[in-house]
Amino acid sequence: MTNRINRRQFLAGTAAAAGGFAAGFHAPAILRAAAADNWGDLVGRFVYDGTAPERKKLKVDKDIECCGKFDIRDESLMVGDDNGLANVYVYVRDRRVDVCPELAESVEKRVTLDNRDCIFKPHAMAIWTDKQEFYIVNSDPVAQNVAFSPLGDTPANIVLAVAANATWKFRRAQSIPVPIACNYHPWESAYILPRDNPYVAISAMDGTFRIPKLPVGKKLEFQAWQERVGYLDTPDWKKGRFEMEIKPGVNDLGAVKLPPKMFEK
């Protein structure tokens, strides 16, 4: 008995394997497992370690017939019912990082900012400069303005009529989130973080975050940032930075407890 295979058998097997990948990337289980071992997720939860403060009601003195009917409050410190801290940015600080091809292929083409109920929605965003465009819409019955000035990039001062929209392209990654303002309604604010990779997370109202499909086997430096204080400087995280070597699967930071004193203005 021989272990040889003829040329026709070899080519047929190769074509079958290639066809499997082309038709939906159905790789054999062993190859899928090997690919999964190259990437890991970073998860964690930010906790406001004290009694949640009442959010300050903001002064609404423009377009009162429209905006005056909304209960508009400060969004610079958003604490959930279970003391989770929302809108904390966590992102890879390294200048160069391998990006998972699956992540690159599945990214949304747009990041949308909506002027709705006389505030910006969402309040905190991130955008991949190479892959995504910034889409801005006005859902309010009054004119709106969107203004921001990214460092080393073109500043924007966009006027939006009722039901209007605009598209913007960031050309340069930023090291910290860029504030967004409305010159018509000074209480409106939001933040966007342009980066040259997709490895950014923003904590949800329960404080949880997840950065999926990070490259394993390499120590990465991460940055944590929150708008009220900037860098989340803790005894363990100088200037809000920490290093971690990502392993396959889930890498859990656990609960990161932050004292109320940190956020006092």
C-alpha positions, -999 to 999 in steps of 0.1 A, spaced: 0 0 0 14 34 -8 9 69 7 12 86 -26 -16 105 -43 -17 113 -79 -18 148 -93 -55 147 -102 -64 137 -66 -42 164 -52 -57 192 -74 -93 180 -66 -86 182 -29 -70 216 -31 -99 230 -51 -124 216 -27 -106 232 2 -104 265 -16 -141 264 -25 -149 259 11 -132 291 21 -147 311 -8 -182 300 0 -186 317 33 -152 311 48 -163 277 62 -128 266 74 -123 232 89 -127 232 127 -90 228 134 -83 259 113 -111 279 129 -97 270 163 -62 280 153 -75 314 140 -95 319 172 -63 313 193 -47 344 176 -72 368 191 -87 376 225 -112 400 241 -105 425 269 -135 430 292 -141 448 325 -165 470 344 -160 505 358 -177 512 391 -185 545 408 -175 536 443 -199 557 462 -234 573 462 -243 583 426 -247 621 424 -278 637 410 -271 650 375 -274 688 373 -302 702 352 -288 724 324 -298 759 315 -319 758 283 -323 794 270 -324 790 232 -352 777 210 -372 773 242 -405 764 223 -387 732 212 -359 725 236 -376 738 268 -399 708 270 -370 683 275 -354 675 309 -318 681 298 -292 672 323 -254 671 326 -239 640 309 -203 644 321 -208 618 348 -232 590 340 -237 565 368 -262 536 364 -285 522 389 -259 496 399 -232 522 401 -217 513 368 -199 542 352 -208 549 316 -189 566 288 -154 556 299 -131 552 269 -107 523 269 -84 520 239 -51 506 226 -24 532 229 2 515 208 10 532 175 10 499 156 -12 470 163 -23 440 142 -60 441 133 -81 409 131 -92 406 95 -127 395 106 -130 427 126 -119 448 97 -144 432 73 -174 436 97 -169 472 107 -199 495 101 -192 521 73 -207 550 93 -207 564 128 -238 584 133 -244 615 155 -280 626 158 -292 660 170 -324 648 187 -344 662 216 -319 691 217 -290 670 227 -264 650 208 -270 612 206 -250 593 214 -229 613 239 -197 593 234 -184 577 201 -153 563 185 -144 562 148 -119 542 127 -103 569 105 -93 545 77 -127 526 75 -155 548 87 -171 582 79 -188 605 104 -225 609 95 -244 638 112 -281 643 111 -306 667 125 -338 651 138 -350 683 156 -375 708 143 -349 736 147 -316 743 131 -285 728 147 -248 733 146 -220 707 150 -185 721 157 -152 703 166 -115 709 162 -94 677 161 -57 683 167 -37 685 134 -69 679 114 -94 701 96 -118 718 121 -155 716 114 -184 741 119 -214 725 103 -248 741 101 -277 717 98 -312 729 88 -342 709 98 -340 673 85 -305 680 70 -275 658 72 -238 660 65 -208 636 61 -174 642 75 -141 623 72 -114 624 99 -79 623 84 -58 619 116 -60 597 146 -63 615 180 -47 605 214 -78 616 234 -115 622 225 -124 653 206 -152 675 222 -182 683 200 -202 715 206 -233 733 192 -229 770 189 -266 774 188 -273 755 220 -244 758 244 -257 730 267 -252 704 240 -220 683 241 -205 650 229 -172 634 223 -157 614 195 -124 595 194 -108 591 159 -83 562 159 -64 543 132 -76 509 145 -108 495 158 -96 487 193 -117 512 213 -145 505 238 -169 529 256 -184 516 288 -222 511 289 -246 523 316 -238 493 337 -201 501 335 -191 471 313 -169 473 282 -155 449 257 -127 453 232 -130 422 209 -104 404 188 -71 418 201 -39 402 190 -26 376 215 9 371 227 20 407 227 20 431 256 -3 461 247 -6 494 264 -42 507 270 -55 541 279 -86 548 301 -102 583 297 -134 599 311 -145 634 302 -149 647 337 -113 640 347 -95 631 315 -70 603 322 -83 579 348 -52 582 370 -52 556 397 -25 541 420 -23 512 395 -28 532 363 -5 562 360 -21 587 336 -48 561 331 -25 537 313 -20 500 319 -3 471 301 -17 437 294 -6 407 274 -37 394 257 -44 356 258 -69 337 237 -105 339 249 -117 365 274 -92 386 294 -112 401 324 -100 432 342 -128 426 367 -144 456 385 -124 488 384 -136 508 414 -132 546 411 -136 569 442 -161 598 440 -134 623 449 -117 616 416 -147 632 398 -152 663 419 -150 696 400 
